Amino acid sequence: EVSVMLYIAAALYDEAIPFLDRLSMKKNTSFSHFDLFSGKDALLLLTKTGAIRAAAAVASLLTAFPPQKTDLFLSVGTAACPDSETPAGTPFLLQQITDAASGRTFFPELIFRAPFARAALTTVPRILTPEALNCLPARAAEAKSVQCGSLWEAPAAPMLYDMETSGVCHAPLPFFYCVQLFFCRAVSDHGVDAHSHSPNDLRALVTECMSCCAKELLPWLIRLHMLRKAPPGLSQEEEDFCTAAIRALRLTVSGAEQLRRLLLYLHLSGSADLEKMYALLEKPLRMPCRAKKEGLSYLELLREEFL
């Protein structure tokens, strides 16, 4: 029986090397369907390229090694970026994942302060040349939301492109809650020109790009796992604020869980500023929100302010 804390999925061995090294992982020969590596409290799966193949690989792994309620799932890899000013190796956590073929979009729940900036990603069926990439959007669609009763325009996230993530993001959903899923992509190129790099150079570049991800992500995820395994208790003041805010914002069960985890994270990091939180929610605390959408906009406001 394998003790698991963290499930990791990567398409290519070259993307996985920094994680294999840091976690001292070795090949697991008991899982014959796909390449699997085991380490102390971690499993790393190589899915190979393609969304369908990646989905099948992840579902097969999680069926064979069912996760516990405190386990986390991490999808890592590289992606192309149309913005030539974004350097290769720049890591992002994905806040929006779209499948180009179906148009279906998934929104990971990023409720904790993260080590990387956020980006959106679209999964495409083939490797993109620089010419093809230049024809695609460099930013996600502009998003409008409600802040304190007025419309505001959220800054558009950088757009990345790869060949697997839309398959990977849906396969774990029967096994994990959304807050247990994390998708990280490092920029590897601005379109692949097969004539400018040798295969060996491209493989070395991919590994180098993932090194920063492994160095920053693994300690962060270990802290999150400890938080889920033995969450600290809120102070009485924080509990009172949480109860009042849930009622005032008319939060759903999911929204209430997000607020509580935000407060737990801030409690753990010592940065819970209740006075500022009360000030931000002054209006709904005096007159509760009439619509759930309005309440969610205030929850997003808290996240933007403190994460």
N, C-alpha and C positions, 0 to 999 in steps of 0.2 A: 504494500500500500504506500502511495506517494503522499507525503504531507505537502500541501500547496497553500501558499499565501498569495502568490501572484502568477497569473497566466499571461504569457506574452506571445503575441503572434506577429511574425514578420514574413514577408514574401520570400526574401532571398537570404542566403547564408551570409553574404557580405554585409547586409543590413544588421544581421544578428550578432556579428562577431564582438562588438563592444559589450553587449549584454552577456554573451557567453563567457567572456573573460572576467567581467566584474562579478558575476555570480558563480564562477567556477563550475560551469555546467558541463555535463558529459552526455554523450549520445545514449538515449533510452531505447534499447533494442526490443522492449516488450510491446512497443506500439509500432506495428508493421505497416500501417496504412500511409503514414506520412513521416517525415523526419522530425523527431522529437528529442529535446534535450532536457535533462533534469539537473536541478541544483538544490541547495538547501531551501526548502519552502517555495520553490518556483519551477514552472515548466515553460519551455519555449518551443513553439511550434513553427516550422517552416511551411507556409501554405503554397508556395510557388505563385506565379503571376496569374492574373485573371480573377474577376470578381466571383464567378461561379465556383471555380476551384477553391478560392479562399473561403467562401461560405461553407462548402462541404468539409474542408479540413477543420475549421473551427468547430463546427457542429459535431464532427466525429470525435474530436478531442474532448469536448465538454460532456459528451455522452459517456465516454470511457472513463473520464476522471471528473465526476460531478463536483462543482464548486460548493463551498460553504457560504453562509450568509455574510461572513466578514472578508471573503476573498475579493481580489480586484483583478480586472482584465485590462491589459494594455496592448494596444495595437500600435506597432512602430514601423517606420519605413521612410522612404524618400519620395519626393514629389517634384514635379516641374513647376516653375513659377514664371508667369509672363513678365513680371516686373524685373528688368535687368539690373535695377539698383539694389535688389535684395540679394545679398551675397550667398553663395553656396555654403551650406552648413547651417544656415539660420533655422532654428527649430520653432515649431508652432504647435499649440494644442488646437484641435479642430472643434469649432463650435457649430459647424453646419456641414453636412455631408450629403451630396446629391449624386444620384445615378443618372448619367447623361442619357442612357437608353430609355429609361422609364420615366424620368422626371421626378422620381420619388426622392424626398428629402428627409433626413434624420437630423435631429438637434440634440447632441450630447448635453447632459446636464453638468455644467461646470460651475459648481457652487463653492469651490475652495480657491483660496489664493494660490496661483500657479506660478511655476518658475519661468514660463514662456508666454509670449504674446499669443493671441488667438488668430485663427484664420478659418476660411471656408475652403472646402475641397469638392471638386467634381471628379467622379470616376469615369474614365473614357475607355473605349475598347482597344486602343492601340497606343504605341509610343508616339509622342508628338515631336515633330521637327520644329526648329525655330520659326520657320515660316507659318506652320499650322498653329503654333502656340500664340504667335503675335495676333492672330485673328480672333482669339478668345478673350473674354473679359479678364482683366487683371484684378478686379475687385468684385466682391459679392454685391448683389443687388442692394441698393440703398434701403435702409430699414427706417421706418417711422414708428414712433411709440408715443405714449402719453406720459408726460412728466409734470406732476403737480397740477393736473388739469389742463395743460397746454401741449400741443404737438411739438415734438423735437425730433431732429434727424440724427440718428445714431451714425457714428463713423463707419464707413464700409470696411469690412475685413478684407485682407489680401486673399486672392483666390489661388489655390493650388490645384494641380491635376495629377492623378495617378491611375492605376489600372485595377486596384483591388479593394479599396476601402469601403465602397458601397456594399460589397458582399460581406466583408468582415463585420460591419457595424450592426447588421441585422441578425447574424447567426447567434450571438451571445444573449439576445433578448429573452429567450425562454429560460435562461439559467441565471441571469443577473438582474438586479435593479439598475436603472439607468445611471444612478450616481456611482456605481461601481465600475463604469466603463470609461476608459480614457484612450484617446486617439492622438498620437503624436506623429508629425511628419516634419522632416528636415528637407530644406530645399537642396536638391542635388544638381539642378541644371535649369537652363532657360530655353529648353528645347534641345533634343539630342541630335547632334550632327555626327553621323557615324564615321565621317572621314576625318574629323579633327581629333578624335581620341581612339586609342587602341582599347580592346576589351579589358586588358589588364589595368590600364589607367582608369577606366570607368569603374571597375570593381574597387580599386583602391580609393577612389574619390567617394564612392558610396559609403565605405567603412569609415572614412575620415569624417564625413558629414554626420554619421550616427554617433560618433564618440561623445559629442557635447550632450546629446539627448540622454545617453546612458549615465553620464556623470551627474547630470542635474535631476533627471527623472527618478532614478531608483531610490535615493535617500528621501525624496519627497513622498513617493508612494509608500515607503515603509512607515513614514510618520502618519500618513492617512490610514494605513492598515491598523496601526496601534490605536488611532482615534476610533475607528469602527469597532475594534475588538474590546476596548475598555474606554468608552467615551466618558469624559469628565462631566461632572454634574454642573449645571448652571447655578449661579448664585440666586438668592431669592429675588433680588432686583431684576435679574435677567429673565427669570421665570415669569415674573409679573409683566415685564415688557413683552415677552413672547406671547403670553396669553392675550394681552390687550391688543397687540398688533394683529394676531390671527383673527380676532373678532372684528376689529376695525376694517381690515382689508378684505374680509370675507374670503379667506384663502381656502382652497381645496385641501384635501389630505396631502396631496403631493406638494402644494405650495407651503403648507404648514411644516412639512418635513424639511423643505429647503431652508425655510427661515430658521428652524431649530438647529440645523447643521451649520448654517452660517454663524449663529450665535455660539455654538460649541467651538467652531474653529477660532473665532475671535477671542473667546474665553481662553482657549489653549495658548494662543499667541500673545495674550495680554493686551489686545487692542480693541476691546469692546467699549466703545464710547456711547454709553446709554443716553447721555445728555444730547449728543448730536443726533442720535437715532430718534429720540422723542421730537426734536426740532424738525427733522425731515418728515416725520409723520404727523405733524401738528394738525393739519387739516382733517385727515381721516380719523384721527383719534377724537377730534371734536364732533365730527359728523361722518359716521362710517360710510365706506364706499357703497354705492348702489349696485355696481356691476363688478363681477369677478375680474373682468379685464382691467378695470381701473386699479383694483387691488394688486394685480400682478405687476402693473407698471410701477407701483410703489416698491414692491419687492425687488424689482430689477434696479430701481434707484438705490436701494440699500446695498445691493451687490456691487453696483458700479462705484459707489462711494467708498466701500470698505475692502473690496477685493482687488 
